[in-house]
Amino acid sequence: MNERDDRRLLRAMLGPDGPELTCEECFEQLDRYVELELAGADADVTVPGMRAHLQGCPACHDDHESLRDFVASGDDPTPA
Amino acid sequence: MTAGASVAPMSPAVDLSARAHRGGEPDEESREWLSALRGTGARRDEAVAGLHELLLRAARFEVARRRATLRHLRGDDFDDIAMQSADDALIAVLAKLDSYRGESRFTTWAYKFALLEAAVKLRRRAWQAREVPLEPEGWDAFAGHGSSPHADAEGGELLRAVRRGIAERLTPHQREVLVAVTLNDVPIDVLAERLNTNRGALYKTLHDARQKLRAHLDSEGLSVSREETG
């Protein structure tokens, strides 16, 4: 293991610094947050605490990436 | 849209700028979806079928993303998982229609249910029949153990202090959850299923454990910079 692994473990164990949403709040806001991101708006100002939660919760982090990538991919057939 | 009608031609990456700046009012297409799904008869049936088709597309997207991590499954298994995810998401979406607030397109709101269902099912399949390690098996590989070349580095000192904090400050349940999720990389959804709880409750436990560890580091006079944890 190297210093980067140590840092990754520290980050995982100590979690994000500052207030964050709960998993339930994250799921509730996820669609709004993703659309803001894809529109180039400042999603973190509109949905405070989301970024910290996505850093701290691996499952919600994955859900966020999936929704963002799916909507952005063109596999979503509905027009904007 | 044409809610429930055959799926519209595939569009490239969507332009959401108008939506994002419009605020909380659903757009016309989203209103049509709501109206059709809340209606009756053939119009509703058509809308439900169209929605299921969209949810299945989202579930298949998630399955394709995670397929490489599930080499022991066959093609039929993936199809079944995608279909089951779409079915379960459809039930969830229809049950929660009143909670849609129009802050995104209706379809973006609905997709998250299908993606979540598929992700959770796939994580659980990946861990099926595997023991969930709750003990700190991976500690020795990290500098905090004191035996690595980095043991004298600041990160090593922090890790050793964290290790003491885990042993001395956390409850047994907090310790199990923190170790399983952060050290042993057990997915939260898998751990939640094994412990008969849910993601939110487990994350709360993880959050509380992290707060205790940060307080412990403060009490030992160790600062955690953003560079180290951000």
Boltz contact constraints between the chains, C-beta under 6 A:
constraints:
  - contact:
      token1: [A, 1]
      token2: [B, 141]
      max_distance: 6.0
  - contact:
      token1: [A, 1]
      token2: [B, 142]
      max_distance: 6.0
  - contact:
      token1: [A, 3]
      token2: [B, 150]
      max_distance: 6.0
  - contact:
      token1: [A, 3]
      token2: [B, 155]
      max_distance: 6.0
  - contact:
      token1: [A, 6]
      token2: [B, 142]
      max_distance: 6.0
  - contact:
      token1: [A, 6]
      token2: [B, 143]
      max_distance: 6.0
  - contact:
      token1: [A, 6]
      token2: [B, 155]
      max_distance: 6.0
  - contact:
      token1: [A, 6]
      token2: [B, 159]
      max_distance: 6.0
  - contact:
      token1: [A, 7]
      token2: [B, 155]
      max_distance: 6.0
  - contact:
      token1: [A, 9]
      token2: [B, 142]
      max_distance: 6.0
  - contact:
      token1: [A, 10]
      token2: [B, 158]
      max_distance: 6.0
  - contact:
      token1: [A, 10]
      token2: [B, 228]
      max_distance: 6.0
  - contact:
      token1: [A, 11]
      token2: [B, 229]
      max_distance: 6.0
  - contact:
      token1: [A, 12]
      token2: [B, 182]
      max_distance: 6.0
  - contact:
      token1: [A, 13]
      token2: [B, 162]
      max_distance: 6.0
  - contact:
      token1: [A, 13]
      token2: [B, 182]
      max_distance: 6.0
  - contact:
      token1: [A, 14]
      token2: [B, 210]
      max_distance: 6.0
  - contact:
      token1: [A, 14]
      token2: [B, 213]
      max_distance: 6.0
  - contact:
      token1: [A, 14]
      token2: [B, 214]
      max_distance: 6.0
  - contact:
      token1: [A, 14]
      token2: [B, 224]
      max_distance: 6.0
  - contact:
      token1: [A, 14]
      token2: [B, 229]
      max_distance: 6.0
  - contact:
      token1: [A, 15]
      token2: [B, 210]
      max_distance: 6.0
  - contact:
      token1: [A, 22]
      token2: [B, 200]
      max_distance: 6.0
  - contact:
      token1: [A, 23]
      token2: [B, 199]
      max_distance: 6.0
  - contact:
      token1: [A, 23]
      token2: [B, 200]
      max_distance: 6.0
  - contact:
      token1: [A, 23]
      token2: [B, 203]
      max_distance: 6.0
  - contact:
      token1: [A, 24]
      token2: [B, 200]
      max_distance: 6.0
  - contact:
      token1: [A, 30]
      token2: [B, 112]
      max_distance: 6.0
  - contact:
      token1: [A, 31]
      token2: [B, 104]
      max_distance: 6.0
  - contact:
      token1: [A, 31]
      token2: [B, 108]
      max_distance: 6.0
  - contact:
      token1: [A, 31]
      token2: [B, 109]
      max_distance: 6.0
  - contact:
      token1: [A, 31]
      token2: [B, 112]
      max_distance: 6.0
  - contact:
      token1: [A, 32]
      token2: [B, 103]
      max_distance: 6.0
  - contact:
      token1: [A, 32]
      token2: [B, 104]
      max_distance: 6.0
  - contact:
      token1: [A, 35]
      token2: [B, 16]
      max_distance: 6.0
  - contact:
      token1: [A, 35]
      token2: [B, 19]
      max_distance: 6.0
  - contact:
      token1: [A, 35]
      token2: [B, 20]
      max_distance: 6.0
  - contact:
      token1: [A, 35]
      token2: [B, 104]
      max_distance: 6.0
  - contact:
      token1: [A, 35]
      token2: [B, 108]
      max_distance: 6.0
  - contact:
      token1: [A, 36]
      token2: [B, 20]
      max_distance: 6.0
  - contact:
      token1: [A, 38]
      token2: [B, 16]
      max_distance: 6.0
  - contact:
      token1: [A, 39]
      token2: [B, 16]
      max_distance: 6.0
  - contact:
      token1: [A, 39]
      token2: [B, 17]
      max_distance: 6.0
  - contact:
      token1: [A, 39]
      token2: [B, 20]
      max_distance: 6.0
  - contact:
      token1: [A, 41]
      token2: [B, 20]
      max_distance: 6.0
  - contact:
      token1: [A, 57]
      token2: [B, 203]
      max_distance: 6.0
  - contact:
      token1: [A, 59]
      token2: [B, 188]
      max_distance: 6.0
  - contact:
      token1: [A, 59]
      token2: [B, 189]
      max_distance: 6.0
  - contact:
      token1: [A, 59]
      token2: [B, 199]
      max_distance: 6.0
  - contact:
      token1: [A, 63]
      token2: [B, 116]
      max_distance: 6.0
  - contact:
      token1: [A, 66]
      token2: [B, 62]
      max_distance: 6.0
  - contact:
      token1: [A, 66]
      token2: [B, 115]
      max_distance: 6.0
  - contact:
      token1: [A, 67]
      token2: [B, 112]
      max_distance: 6.0
  - contact:
      token1: [A, 67]
      token2: [B, 115]
      max_distance: 6.0
  - contact:
      token1: [A, 70]
      token2: [B, 58]
      max_distance: 6.0
  - contact:
      token1: [A, 70]
      token2: [B, 61]
      max_distance: 6.0
  - contact:
      token1: [A, 71]
      token2: [B, 108]
      max_distance: 6.0
  - contact:
      token1: [A, 72]
      token2: [B, 13]
      max_distance: 6.0
  - contact:
      token1: [A, 74]
      token2: [B, 10]
      max_distance: 6.0
  - contact:
      token1: [A, 74]
      token2: [B, 12]
      max_distance: 6.0
  - contact:
      token1: [A, 74]
      token2: [B, 13]
      max_distance: 6.0
  - contact:
      token1: [A, 75]
      token2: [B, 61]
      max_distance: 6.0
  - contact:
      token1: [A, 77]
      token2: [B, 7]
      max_distance: 6.0
  - contact:
      token1: [A, 77]
      token2: [B, 8]
      max_distance: 6.0
  - contact:
      token1: [A, 77]
      token2: [B, 10]
      max_distance: 6.0
  - contact:
      token1: [A, 78]
      token2: [B, 107]
      max_distance: 6.0
  - contact:
      token1: [A, 79]
      token2: [B, 11]
      max_distance: 6.0
  - contact:
      token1: [A, 80]
      token2: [B, 14]
      max_distance: 6.0
  - contact:
      token1: [A, 80]
      token2: [B, 15]
      max_distance: 6.0
  - contact:
      token1: [A, 80]
      token2: [B, 16]
      max_distance: 6.0
